[in-house]
């Protein structure tokens, strides 16, 4: 079966409506556009943890291994998509894939990786949520889609090769949850369970269909489902609700998808692949729950660097998350899950 990426790739040009991130991102030229860091209160958390020693596996369309905001952060990766008759893995996680051709939709993984852990303070581009974490590029999707088998193999590879956090900014169409519940499409579901048994935190995007449930694999037990918010901390109109059987769900910045470049999420894209509308060659602004998930993966790395185990990381994320407007923390609701993740509050939680 095919599992389709659920990213809203939109970009126009207006001003952001929330205060810019401060601290380390001030020396990154696009840092002032990263309203998501401010919403997460990530810069305030960096005084306590920057994610050093943690590895975030980005199981996605692959990563531009030569991007200057990502290259210093990379650990060896793997390619599972497009291997054909060759044994997998058949590559190193490069976004170009085995055929050496970069498909337009395959810029996705590079964007996701930058959100989680781009270099901070290097005078170019953006800052990642976990600026001292490393990135493991896993290419399990080609031309925007992939199989449950390849995605599951990517998750298992990450768990076996030192990843502390796995990010899954991808999802099957609504209704596919029935297949996993019936045991008809178990490869990714079983891989998530395997990773959790090894102490790996698995973060996954809720989906962009305005549906009532988290898509699979975010739906699966052991995955933390992430819905999207806009720059005003409102639930993004395209985002699925943060609803799943085990209620492991939160929200994070994903952008508005229709108001303009600076109302969405800026991050890295393969060199030269930036859109003319947003005006940057190596960076672009996208919206989607695909952008929200790596924000949470980055905060998970900040917490993992404090020697928390996977259960402790999830507990810190959920109990300190805040519900906008009403000010509650750690209280579940079907729109925001346990709330918008608050990095500064999470790193202060007792170990």
Secondary structure as a PSIPRED ss2 file (coil, helix, strand):
# PSIPRED VFORMAT (PSIPRED V4.0)

   1 X C   1.000  0.000  0.000
   2 X E   0.000  0.000  1.000
   3 X E   0.000  0.000  1.000
   4 X E   0.000  0.000  1.000
   5 X C   1.000  0.000  0.000
   6 X C   1.000  0.000  0.000
   7 X C   1.000  0.000  0.000
   8 X E   0.000  0.000  1.000
   9 X C   1.000  0.000  0.000
  10 X C   1.000  0.000  0.000
  11 X C   1.000  0.000  0.000
  12 X C   1.000  0.000  0.000
  13 X C   1.000  0.000  0.000
  14 X C   1.000  0.000  0.000
  15 X C   1.000  0.000  0.000
  16 X C   1.000  0.000  0.000
  17 X C   1.000  0.000  0.000
  18 X C   1.000  0.000  0.000
  19 X C   1.000  0.000  0.000
  20 X C   1.000  0.000  0.000
  21 X C   1.000  0.000  0.000
  22 X C   1.000  0.000  0.000
  23 X H   0.000  1.000  0.000
  24 X H   0.000  1.000  0.000
  25 X H   0.000  1.000  0.000
  26 X H   0.000  1.000  0.000
  27 X H   0.000  1.000  0.000
  28 X C   1.000  0.000  0.000
  29 X C   1.000  0.000  0.000
  30 X C   1.000  0.000  0.000
  31 X H   0.000  1.000  0.000
  32 X H   0.000  1.000  0.000
  33 X H   0.000  1.000  0.000
  34 X C   1.000  0.000  0.000
  35 X H   0.000  1.000  0.000
  36 X H   0.000  1.000  0.000
  37 X H   0.000  1.000  0.000
  38 X H   0.000  1.000  0.000
  39 X H   0.000  1.000  0.000
  40 X H   0.000  1.000  0.000
  41 X C   1.000  0.000  0.000
  42 X H   0.000  1.000  0.000
  43 X H   0.000  1.000  0.000
  44 X H   0.000  1.000  0.000
  45 X H   0.000  1.000  0.000
  46 X C   1.000  0.000  0.000
  47 X C   1.000  0.000  0.000
  48 X C   1.000  0.000  0.000
  49 X C   1.000  0.000  0.000
  50 X C   1.000  0.000  0.000
  51 X C   1.000  0.000  0.000
  52 X C   1.000  0.000  0.000
  53 X C   1.000  0.000  0.000
  54 X C   1.000  0.000  0.000
  55 X E   0.000  0.000  1.000
  56 X E   0.000  0.000  1.000
  57 X E   0.000  0.000  1.000
  58 X E   0.000  0.000  1.000
  59 X E   0.000  0.000  1.000
  60 X E   0.000  0.000  1.000
  61 X E   0.000  0.000  1.000
  62 X C   1.000  0.000  0.000
  63 X E   0.000  0.000  1.000
  64 X C   1.000  0.000  0.000
  65 X C   1.000  0.000  0.000
  66 X C   1.000  0.000  0.000
  67 X C   1.000  0.000  0.000
  68 X C   1.000  0.000  0.000
  69 X C   1.000  0.000  0.000
  70 X C   1.000  0.000  0.000
  71 X H   0.000  1.000  0.000
  72 X H   0.000  1.000  0.000
  73 X H   0.000  1.000  0.000
  74 X E   0.000  0.000  1.000
  75 X E   0.000  0.000  1.000
  76 X E   0.000  0.000  1.000
  77 X E   0.000  0.000  1.000
  78 X E   0.000  0.000  1.000
  79 X E   0.000  0.000  1.000
  80 X C   1.000  0.000  0.000
  81 X C   1.000  0.000  0.000
  82 X C   1.000  0.000  0.000
  83 X C   1.000  0.000  0.000
  84 X C   1.000  0.000  0.000
  85 X C   1.000  0.000  0.000
  86 X C   1.000  0.000  0.000
  87 X C   1.000  0.000  0.000
  88 X C   1.000  0.000  0.000
  89 X C   1.000  0.000  0.000
  90 X C   1.000  0.000  0.000
  91 X C   1.000  0.000  0.000
  92 X C   1.000  0.000  0.000
  93 X C   1.000  0.000  0.000
  94 X E   0.000  0.000  1.000
  95 X C   1.000  0.000  0.000
  96 X C   1.000  0.000  0.000
  97 X C   1.000  0.000  0.000
  98 X C   1.000  0.000  0.000
  99 X C   1.000  0.000  0.000
 100 X C   1.000  0.000  0.000
 101 X C   1.000  0.000  0.000
 102 X C   1.000  0.000  0.000
 103 X C   1.000  0.000  0.000
 104 X H   0.000  1.000  0.000
 105 X H   0.000  1.000  0.000
 106 X H   0.000  1.000  0.000
 107 X H   0.000  1.000  0.000
 108 X H   0.000  1.000  0.000
 109 X H   0.000  1.000  0.000
 110 X H   0.000  1.000  0.000
 111 X H   0.000  1.000  0.000
 112 X H   0.000  1.000  0.000
 113 X H   0.000  1.000  0.000
 114 X H   0.000  1.000  0.000
 115 X H   0.000  1.000  0.000
 116 X H   0.000  1.000  0.000
 117 X H   0.000  1.000  0.000
 118 X C   1.000  0.000  0.000
 119 X C   1.000  0.000  0.000
 120 X C   1.000  0.000  0.000
 121 X C   1.000  0.000  0.000
 122 X C   1.000  0.000  0.000
 123 X C   1.000  0.000  0.000
 124 X C   1.000  0.000  0.000
 125 X C   1.000  0.000  0.000
 126 X C   1.000  0.000  0.000
 127 X C   1.000  0.000  0.000
 128 X C   1.000  0.000  0.000
 129 X C   1.000  0.000  0.000
 130 X C   1.000  0.000  0.000
 131 X C   1.000  0.000  0.000
 132 X C   1.000  0.000  0.000
 133 X C   1.000  0.000  0.000
 134 X E   0.000  0.000  1.000
 135 X E   0.000  0.000  1.000
 136 X E   0.000  0.000  1.000
 137 X E   0.000  0.000  1.000
 138 X E   0.000  0.000  1.000
 139 X E   0.000  0.000  1.000
 140 X C   1.000  0.000  0.000
 141 X C   1.000  0.000  0.000
 142 X E   0.000  0.000  1.000
 143 X C   1.000  0.000  0.000
 144 X C   1.000  0.000  0.000
 145 X E   0.000  0.000  1.000
 146 X E   0.000  0.000  1.000
 147 X E   0.000  0.000  1.000
 148 X H   0.000  1.000  0.000
 149 X H   0.000  1.000  0.000
 150 X H   0.000  1.000  0.000
 151 X H   0.000  1.000  0.000
 152 X H   0.000  1.000  0.000
 153 X H   0.000  1.000  0.000
 154 X H   0.000  1.000  0.000
 155 X H   0.000  1.000  0.000
 156 X H   0.000  1.000  0.000
 157 X H   0.000  1.000  0.000
 158 X H   0.000  1.000  0.000
 159 X H   0.000  1.000  0.000
 160 X H   0.000  1.000  0.000
 161 X C   1.000  0.000  0.000
 162 X C   1.000  0.000  0.000
 163 X C   1.000  0.000  0.000
 164 X C   1.000  0.000  0.000
 165 X E   0.000  0.000  1.000
 166 X E   0.000  0.000  1.000
 167 X E   0.000  0.000  1.000
 168 X E   0.000  0.000  1.000
 169 X C   1.000  0.000  0.000
 170 X C   1.000  0.000  0.000
 171 X C   1.000  0.000  0.000
 172 X C   1.000  0.000  0.000
 173 X C   1.000  0.000  0.000
 174 X C   1.000  0.000  0.000
 175 X C   1.000  0.000  0.000
 176 X C   1.000  0.000  0.000
 177 X H   0.000  1.000  0.000
 178 X H   0.000  1.000  0.000
 179 X H   0.000  1.000  0.000
 180 X H   0.000  1.000  0.000
 181 X H   0.000  1.000  0.000
 182 X C   1.000  0.000  0.000
 183 X C   1.000  0.000  0.000
 184 X C   1.000  0.000  0.000
 185 X C   1.000  0.000  0.000
 186 X C   1.000  0.000  0.000
 187 X H   0.000  1.000  0.000
 188 X H   0.000  1.000  0.000
 189 X H   0.000  1.000  0.000
 190 X H   0.000  1.000  0.000
 191 X H   0.000  1.000  0.000
 192 X H   0.000  1.000  0.000
 193 X H   0.000  1.000  0.000
 194 X H   0.000  1.000  0.000
 195 X H   0.000  1.000  0.000
 196 X H   0.000  1.000  0.000
 197 X H   0.000  1.000  0.000
 198 X C   1.000  0.000  0.000
 199 X C   1.000  0.000  0.000
 200 X C   1.000  0.000  0.000
 201 X E   0.000  0.000  1.000
 202 X E   0.000  0.000  1.000
 203 X E   0.000  0.000  1.000
 204 X E   0.000  0.000  1.000
 205 X E   0.000  0.000  1.000
 206 X C   1.000  0.000  0.000
 207 X C   1.000  0.000  0.000
 208 X C   1.000  0.000  0.000
 209 X C   1.000  0.000  0.000
 210 X C   1.000  0.000  0.000
 211 X C   1.000  0.000  0.000
 212 X C   1.000  0.000  0.000
 213 X C   1.000  0.000  0.000
 214 X C   1.000  0.000  0.000
 215 X C   1.000  0.000  0.000
 216 X C   1.000  0.000  0.000
 217 X C   1.000  0.000  0.000
 218 X C   1.000  0.000  0.000
 219 X C   1.000  0.000  0.000
 220 X C   1.000  0.000  0.000
 221 X C   1.000  0.000  0.000
 222 X C   1.000  0.000  0.000
 223 X E   0.000  0.000  1.000
 224 X E   0.000  0.000  1.000
 225 X E   0.000  0.000  1.000
 226 X E   0.000  0.000  1.000
 227 X E   0.000  0.000  1.000
 228 X E   0.000  0.000  1.000
 229 X E   0.000  0.000  1.000
 230 X C   1.000  0.000  0.000
 231 X C   1.000  0.000  0.000
 232 X C   1.000  0.000  0.000
 233 X C   1.000  0.000  0.000
 234 X C   1.000  0.000  0.000
 235 X E   0.000  0.000  1.000
 236 X C   1.000  0.000  0.000
 237 X C   1.000  0.000  0.000
 238 X C   1.000  0.000  0.000
 239 X C   1.000  0.000  0.000
 240 X C   1.000  0.000  0.000
 241 X C   1.000  0.000  0.000
 242 X C   1.000  0.000  0.000
 243 X C   1.000  0.000  0.000
 244 X C   1.000  0.000  0.000
 245 X C   1.000  0.000  0.000
 246 X C   1.000  0.000  0.000
 247 X C   1.000  0.000  0.000
 248 X C   1.000  0.000  0.000
 249 X E   0.000  0.000  1.000
 250 X E   0.000  0.000  1.000
 251 X E   0.000  0.000  1.000
 252 X E   0.000  0.000  1.000
 253 X E   0.000  0.000  1.000
 254 X C   1.000  0.000  0.000
 255 X C   1.000  0.000  0.000
 256 X C   1.000  0.000  0.000
 257 X C   1.000  0.000  0.000
 258 X C   1.000  0.000  0.000
 259 X C   1.000  0.000  0.000
 260 X C   1.000  0.000  0.000
 261 X H   0.000  1.000  0.000
 262 X H   0.000  1.000  0.000
 263 X H   0.000  1.000  0.000
 264 X C   1.000  0.000  0.000
 265 X E   0.000  0.000  1.000
 266 X E   0.000  0.000  1.000
 267 X E   0.000  0.000  1.000
 268 X E   0.000  0.000  1.000
 269 X C   1.000  0.000  0.000
 270 X C   1.000  0.000  0.000
 271 X C   1.000  0.000  0.000
 272 X C   1.000  0.000  0.000
 273 X C   1.000  0.000  0.000
 274 X C   1.000  0.000  0.000
 275 X C   1.000  0.000  0.000
 276 X C   1.000  0.000  0.000
 277 X C   1.000  0.000  0.000
 278 X C   1.000  0.000  0.000
 279 X C   1.000  0.000  0.000
 280 X C   1.000  0.000  0.000
 281 X C   1.000  0.000  0.000
 282 X C   1.000  0.000  0.000
 283 X E   0.000  0.000  1.000
 284 X E   0.000  0.000  1.000
 285 X E   0.000  0.000  1.000
 286 X E   0.000  0.000  1.000
 287 X E   0.000  0.000  1.000
 288 X C   1.000  0.000  0.000
 289 X H   0.000  1.000  0.000
 290 X H   0.000  1.000  0.000
 291 X H   0.000  1.000  0.000
 292 X H   0.000  1.000  0.000
 293 X H   0.000  1.000  0.000
 294 X H   0.000  1.000  0.000
 295 X H   0.000  1.000  0.000
 296 X H   0.000  1.000  0.000
 297 X H   0.000  1.000  0.000
 298 X H   0.000  1.000  0.000
 299 X H   0.000  1.000  0.000
 300 X H   0.000  1.000  0.000
 301 X H   0.000  1.000  0.000
 302 X H   0.000  1.000  0.000
 303 X H   0.000  1.000  0.000
 304 X H   0.000  1.000  0.000
 305 X C   1.000  0.000  0.000
 306 X C   1.000  0.000  0.000
 307 X C   1.000  0.000  0.000
 308 X C   1.000  0.000  0.000
 309 X C   1.000  0.000  0.000
 310 X H   0.000  1.000  0.000
 311 X H   0.000  1.000  0.000
 312 X H   0.000  1.000  0.000
 313 X H   0.000  1.000  0.000
 314 X H   0.000  1.000  0.000
 315 X H   0.000  1.000  0.000
 316 X H   0.000  1.000  0.000
 317 X H   0.000  1.000  0.000
 318 X H   0.000  1.000  0.000
 319 X H   0.000  1.000  0.000
 320 X H   0.000  1.000  0.000
 321 X C   1.000  0.000  0.000
 322 X E   0.000  0.000  1.000
 323 X C   1.000  0.000  0.000
 324 X C   1.000  0.000  0.000
 325 X C   1.000  0.000  0.000
 326 X C   1.000  0.000  0.000
 327 X C   1.000  0.000  0.000
 328 X C   1.000  0.000  0.000
 329 X E   0.000  0.000  1.000
 330 X C   1.000  0.000  0.000
 331 X C   1.000  0.000  0.000
 332 X C   1.000  0.000  0.000
 333 X E   0.000  0.000  1.000
 334 X C   1.000  0.000  0.000
 335 X C   1.000  0.000  0.000
 336 X C   1.000  0.000  0.000
 337 X E   0.000  0.000  1.000
 338 X C   1.000  0.000  0.000
 339 X C   1.000  0.000  0.000
 340 X E   0.000  0.000  1.000
 341 X C   1.000  0.000  0.000
 342 X C   1.000  0.000  0.000
 343 X H   0.000  1.000  0.000
 344 X H   0.000  1.000  0.000
 345 X H   0.000  1.000  0.000
 346 X H   0.000  1.000  0.000
 347 X H   0.000  1.000  0.000
 348 X C   1.000  0.000  0.000
 349 X C   1.000  0.000  0.000
 350 X C   1.000  0.000  0.000
 351 X C   1.000  0.000  0.000
